[in-house]
Amino acid sequence: MPSETLWEIAKAEVEKRGRIGREGDGVEIGEKSVFFIGSKNGGKTTIILRCLDRDEPPKPTLALEYTYGRRAKGHNTPKDIAHFWELGGGTSLLDLISIPITSDLLRTFSIVLVLDLSKPNHLWPTMENLLQATRSHVDKVIMKLGRTNSKAASEMRQKMWSTMQKEHPDRELIDPFPVPLVIIGSKYDIFQDFDSEKRKVICKTLRFVAHYYGASLMFTSKSEALLLKIRGVINQLAFGIDRSKSICVDQNKPLFITAGLDSLCQIGPPPAPDNDIGKFHAHTPMELWKKVYEKLFPPKRINTLKDLKDPARDPQYAESEVDEMRVQKDQELEQYKRNASKSWKQIELDS
């Protein structure tokens, strides 16, 4: 009987713990899952390592990676466990989104979307593709859960509105994400040198998107102070630590807006001349904001497959015996191609 792979063991353990954590209503679940998605090379791994106090250089995320952290709430108490998943490749591996999002884990699941502020032309398509794919799968899982546990599914739908106060003026105008969502704009140190008008459009657009989805929004960089604030937010998702109530909406400073504290009135209309708004022919507020944003930052096509590195040539996965055999097989393949090419040329000459 073949032995299980490390991946299979880890996945089985996560599912097992999720089932244990769900036993009995009213029992506090000591395990949570946080799924990092976002821009390729946007800094997701760096944020995870910082949250786990791991002093090691970040390595490129090849596909879907998993790690975990533990934290005790007090003396002589069992440590809570946080499961961290990270999707690599930007938008190139959307099919892998379904792996960590299961009905066993969904009630304690959160999404962190990391967007590279230094590449505004990639920002909207990256955000749109990842959020649409994630939401679509989460909705399917909730629907499936409703067939076997209608109470749990109902609780999840109610929980979507937990960040928005009942008396909030925008309550009827937004569409909260089905699980807690945090949007992080990375590389603020580069973004802060952008033209003020560009910064204004990006800030207002991200504020609208975050508010519409009932998400928190914050900017970060390599600054220790900003990383500490991000760490506090992630710890709240991962370990249930009290969330910050601070807010900064000044576009000349790193944004920091906890879910439910912003409003459409404060955000204002899309940053476009009044006489241009009617020319966009948008059917929804989100579509209008998209058209205004893409007028200033036309989306660049993301060549997803070309950007993926060959893992067989990645030094972090080096295996001397395997690599030597690979070189030998590559040489044999090249020799085969040369022989085949000569054969075809000879056939052409003979004919």
N, C-alpha and C positions, 0 to 999 in steps of 0.2 A: 504493500500500500504506500503510495507516494507521500512524503512528508509535506506538511503545510508550509507555505511560504510565509515570510515575516509579514507581508502585506495582509494575507488572509487571517493570520493570528490577530493582528492589530484590529482589523475590521470586525472580527468576531467579538473581540473584547469590548470594543466600543458599543456594539449592539447589545451585548450582554449587560453592560453597565446601564445602558439606557432603559432596558426592561426592568432592572432592579430598582432604578430611581423612580419608576412610575408606579410601583406597587403601593396601593393605598392612597386614597384621597387625603389631602391635608398634610402629607408627609413632605417636608422640604427636600427638594432634589439637590444633592450636593455635587452634581455634575452639569456642566454647560458646554456647549460647542460654539465656536466662533469660526466662521468661514470667510477667509480673505480672498477677494477677487479684485481685479483692476488692471491698470495699465501695465504693459510689459516693462520690466525694469523700473517700476514706479516706486519701489521701496517697501513692498509688503513684508519681505523677509526681515528687513532691518527693524521694522516696527515690532514684529513678533519677537525677535531676539531681545529687543529692548524691554519688552513687557515681561519676558521670562528671566531677565537679568543674566543673559548669556553673553559673555564677552568673547565673541568670535566673529570673524569676517563672514558676511552673508554670501551664500553661494547661489548661482542662478537656479531658479525653480524650473525643473524640466517639464513636469506635467502636473500631478496632484501630490502634494506632500502633507504629511501629518506629523504633529508633535503634540506634547501635552505639558501642562504645568500643574503644580500642587500648591495649595495655600491653606494654612490653618486659620480659622476665625478667632481662635482663642487658645488658652493653655489647656492641654489634656483633651483636645477635641480632634476628631478625625479631620484630615485635610480634604478640602474640596478639590475637585479635579476639573481642569478646563482642557477641552480638546481643541486644538488649533489645526484647521485645514487651510491649505493655500493652493489656489489654482494658478499655475504658471501659464506663460504664453499669451497673455492678454485675452483676446477674443478667439484665439485659434482652437481652443479645446473646450468649447461649450458643452459637448456631450458628457464631459466628466463632472459637470455640476450636479448631476443626479446621484453621484456616489455618496457624498457625505450627508445629503438631505434625505433623511428617511423618517417614516412615521414614528419610529422609536425615539428619535432625537429631536423632533421638530418643536416640541413644547419648550425646550430650553436652548433653542438655536438662534443665532444672530448672524447678520451679514455685515462685513466691513468692506466697503468699496473704496479702493485707493486710486485716485486719479492724478496723473502727472500734469501739474499746472504749467510746466515748461513747454508742453506740446499741446497748445489749445486747439489746433486743427484735428487732433486725434481724440480730443476729450469727449465730444458729444457722441460719436459713433461707438466709442469704447463703453461709455456709460449706458447708452441705450441698449446695445446688444447684450451686455452682461445682466442688466436689470430685467430686461424682458425675458431672457432665458431662465434666470433664477426665479422670477415671479411665476412664470408658467409652470415650472416644476413644483414649486411650493404649493401652488393652487391645486395641482393634481394630487399631491400627497395629502393635503387637507381634505379634499373631496373623497379620496380613498379611505382616509381615517374616519370620515363621517359615516361610512357604511358599517363600520364595526364598533365605533365609539363616538356616537353623536354628541355626547356631552363634552368630550375632549375637543372635538372640532368646533363646537359652539364657543367654548372658552377661548380658543385661539382667535376666533373672529372678533370676540369682544376685546381681547387683549390688544388687538391692532390699534384700538382707539385710546389705550391707556395713557399715551403721552399727550393727548389733546384734551384739555379741560372742556367740560360740557358747555360752559358759557363762552368758549372761544368763538370769535366772530366768523372764523373760516371753517368751522367744523363741517358745514354742508358743502364746502367747495374743494375739499381735498380728497385724496384716495390713498390712505395709509398702506404702506407695504405690509404684507401678511406676517412678517417676522421683524423684530427690531433691526433697524438699518442705521449704520453710521457711514457718512461719506467723508473721506479724508482727502484733502488736496495736498499732494506732496511737492517737494522741491520749491517751497515758498521763497527760498533764498534767490532763486533765478527769477521767479514770477514777480518779485517786488521791484525788479528793474524794468518791467514792461511799461509801455506808455500808459498813462493814467486812464485813458478812455478804454483801452483794452482790458485793463484790470477791472474797471467798473462793469463792463459787460460780463466778464467771467464771474465776478463776485455775485452780481445780481441774478445771473442765470442759475448758478449753483444754489443760491439761497432759495430761489423759487422751486427748483427740483427737490431739494431737501425738504422744504416745507410741505410741498404737495404730497410727498411720500411719507410724511410724518417722521423724517429722519433727522439725526443730528449732523451738523456740518462743522468741520474744523480744518485749518491749514497747519502744515508742519514742515519742518526742514531738518537739517542736521543740528540745529540749535538744541542744546540740552534742555532749556526751559520749555520749548515747544514739545519736545519728545516726552517730557515728564507729564505734560497735560494730556497728551495722547495716551500715555500709559495709564493714566487715571481713568480715562474713558473706556479703554479696553478691559481694564480690571473690573469695571462695573458690569460689563457684558459677561466676562468670564467667571467672576467670583461673586457677583451680586453686591459689590461695594457701592455705597451711596453715590449717586451721580452728582456731578457738579451742576450748580445753578448759574454759573457765570455766563456772561454773554459779551461778545464783541462783534459789532456789525460794521465797523469802520473799514472801508476798503483799503485804507492806507496802513492797516495793521492785519496780522493774521486773524482770519475769521474764527470765531468759536461760538457756536450757537447750539445749545442743547435742544433736542426735539421738543416742539410745542411752545417754544419761547419766541418764535418769529411770527410774522403776520404778513398777509398780502398788502396791507396798508403801508407797513414799514418798508417792504421790498419795493413797492411801486410798480408801474407798468414796465413792459419790455423796453429796453433802452434803444428806441428808434424814434425818429421824427413822427409827430402825430399824422402827418399826411402820408407817411409810408405804411403805417400799421394796416390800413384797409387794403393795401396792395398784396398782402401776403396770402390771402385766401385760406386762412387756417380754420379748421373745424373745432379745435379744442384749445384751451389755454396752453397746454404742453406743446402742441404743434406750433402755435404762434411763437412761443419762446424759442423753439428749435429753429424756426425760419429766421428769426432775428439774429440769433447767435451765429448760424451758418452763413449769414450774409457777410459778417465780419471775419469769420473763421471758416472758410469753405472746407468741408471734410476731406481729408486725404485718404485715399484707399489704403487699407491695411493689408499688406501682403502677408497673411498669417502663416502660411506653410513655409515660405521661404525663410522666415525669421527663425524658425525652430532649428536648433543645433542638433547635430547627429550625436546621440548619447554614446555611441561607440567610440567617438573621438574626443569625448570630454575627459580631461585629465582627472577629475574628481571620481570617476568610475574606473580608473585604470586597474587592470588585472594582467600581469606580465604574460602568463601562459596563454590566456585567452587572446590578448592583443597580438602575440606572436603568431598564433594560429590564424587570426583575422588577416594579418599582413600576408601570410602565405596564401590564403584563399583569395585575397584581392589580386595577388600577383598571378595566380592561376586563372582568375577570371579575365584579367587583362590579356594574358597569353591566348586564351580561348577566343577573345574578341578579335585579336590580330590574325589568328589562324582562320577564323571564319571570314574575315574581310578579304584575306588573300584568296580563299576558296571561291568567294563570289566573284572576285575580279577575274580569276582564271576561267570560271564558267562563262562570264561575259565575253572574254577573248575567244574562247573556243566556239561560242555561238556566232 
